[in-house]
Amino acid sequence: VSWIRKKDYHLLTVGLTTYSSDERFSATHLKHSEDWTLQIKFVQLRDAGVYECQVSTHPPTSIFLHLNVVEARAEISGPPIRYLTPGSTLRLQCRVVQNTEASEFIFWYHDNRMINYDSDRGINVSTDPDFQSSELTIQRTRREHSGNFTCVASNTQPASVLVHIFKGDNPAAMYHGHVGGSTKSYQTHLHGITAIIAIAYRIIQTYVHVNLA
């Protein structure tokens, strides 16, 4: 029995012998059975595709199997950047999607610090018993709460949002200007740069005019 990867016609195994330089591939066979199994350790997205199981009969018999690889990941609802004023409430909801096995934990990090149990800092974390979702709440935010918040679940890709705590009249408007209206924000920066250049140019002109006079 041979296993072949169809996308590059690479011979992976023949019997119990592995012909691939990738040590993640191996074949297993239970004695006195007709079952031959291709085993792939530490599966990666690039392993997705069609695999052929070929039996050395006359003529040869083949069975084709399609391997679909999904990557479990964490998702934080809402925009990737949040702007809040001190004293307002921050609420982040995280859920695990496309997982093929149950998560064993969900941890929240503020920058590089795990904060699941930081109730003394005004942080509350509520996680479902099956570790499929978790909610982080800070009732009265302070400047020290600014930074990167990351949701990490076992065997998944983490998710992060960036939080800015600042004093201002309308943080929502600033947020929409930054994300929803990036062109407007970009133009505002350009106008500021143009104004600075114009002022610098006038100063240089005045300086030259005075020296020439």
N, C-alpha and C positions, 0 to 999 in steps of 0.2 A: 504494500500500500504506500502510495506517494502523495505528498501534499505539495501543491504548486500555487504560488501567488500569481494570479492572472495578469495584473497590471504591468508586470515586467517579466512574466513567464519564468520567475525565479523558483528553482527547485529548492524547497525548504527541507523536506525530510523524505527518506526512503526507509521503510520499516521503522526501526527505533534509532536510526542514524540521522543526525542533523547535518545538512549540507550548507546551511546558511551561516555566514560569519556573525550574524546577529544572535547572540546567545539567549535571547528571550524566547526563541522558537524551539520547540521540542515536540516529539510525538510520544504518546503513551498508549499502551495496549494491555488489556487484562487477559491473562492466560485463559485459554479455553473459551474465549469469546470472539465475536466477529466485530467488535468495536475498536476502532482506531481513532484516537483523539489528537488533534493539533492543539497544543497549548501555547498561548502567547502571554508571557509575563509582562507586567507593567505596560499595559496596552496604551498606545498613543493614537492621536487623531489620524496620523499618517498610515496606521494599520488598517483603516477602513477599506473595503473593496471586496472583490470576488476571490474566493479560494476554491481550488479544485482538488477533490479527493479522487485519486486515480487507482483503480484496482487492476493488477496485472493478470487479467483474464484474456482470453482470445475470442473475439477482439477485446481490447481494454474497455473497462467500464469506468465512467466518470460521474461524479456527483458534484454539482456546483453550489457553493454556499456564499451568501452575501453577508459580510460583517459590517454592521453599522455601529460606529463609535460615537457616543454622545459625551460631551464634557459637562459634568455637573458643575454648577456655579452658583454663587450667591448673588442676589440682586437687591439693591436698596431702592425702594420706590422714590420717585420724584427726581428733581434735577441734580446734577452732579456737583453743583456749587450752591451753597446756601448763604444768604446774608441776613443777619439778625441783629437787633439792638439789644444791649444789656437788659436783663430782666425778663425777656420774652422766653417762650417755651420752644425747645428744640425736640422734635419727635422724629426718629428715624425707624423705618420698618424694613426688615430684611427677611427674605425668604429664599429657600434653597430650591433650585429648579433643575430638571433633567438629571436628577440623581437616580442611579439604579440600585442603590442600597441606602439604608437609613443612616442619617448622620448620627454621630456619637456626641457631638457638642456643637455649640455656636458661641463664639467669643467675640466681644467687641473690643476694639483697640482705639485709643486716642493717641495719635502719632505712634509711638512704639510701646505704649503702656496699656496693659490689659485692664479694662475698667468695669468688668461685670459686677464686681463687688465694691465699687467705690461709692456707696450710698452716702458716705460722709462728705463727699464733694457734690452732693445733690444729683447724682446720677442713678437712675433706676433702670434695670434691665429685666424684661419679662420675656421668657422663652417658653415655647410650647413643649409639652412633655416628649413629643416625637422629634424634636429638634428640626422641624421643617420651617419654622419662622421665629423671629425674635424682634422685640421692639425696645429701643433705647429712648428714654425720656429724660430731659433736663428741664425742670420746671422754671427755674430762674437762671438764665444763662449769664455768665460773666466773661470778661475778656479772656480769661485763662482757658475757656472752653473752645477758643478758636483753634483750628488745626484740622488734621486729617482724621476722619472717623472710618474705621474699616470693620466690616463684618466678615468673620472667618468661621467657616463650618468645616468639619472633617471631610477629607477627600473631595474638596471642591475648590474652584477658583474663587478667591476673595473679591469683595466689592468695596469701593471706597467713595466717600463724598468729602468735599472740602467745605469747611464751615468758617465763616468770617463773623466775628462778633464786634460791632463797632457802633459808635454813637452817630446817629444820622436821623434825618426826618423821614426818609422814605426808602428803606432798604430794598423793598420789593421792586421799586422803579429801577434802582441800580442793578438789581439782578436781571431784570428783563433787558436792560440796556447792555448787559455784559453777555448774556447767553442768547436770549430771543432776538435781540437786535444788535448783533455783533457789528454790523456795518455802521450803525449809528454811533456806537462806542468808538469804533475805529476812526470814523470821521471826526469825532470830538477830539480824539488824541491828535489827529492830523492838524486840526485847526489850532490846537494849543502849540504844537511844534512850529506851525507857520508863524504864529504870533511871536513866539520866542525868537525865531530867525529874523523876523521883520524888525523887532526891537534891537537885536544885536546889530543888524545892518545899519539902522539909524544911528546907533551909538558910534559905529565905526565911521560913518559919513561925517558925523559931527566932529569926531576926533580929528579926522583928516582935514576938515574944513578949518578948524581952529589952528592946527599946525601950519597949514598953508597961509593962513591969514597972518 
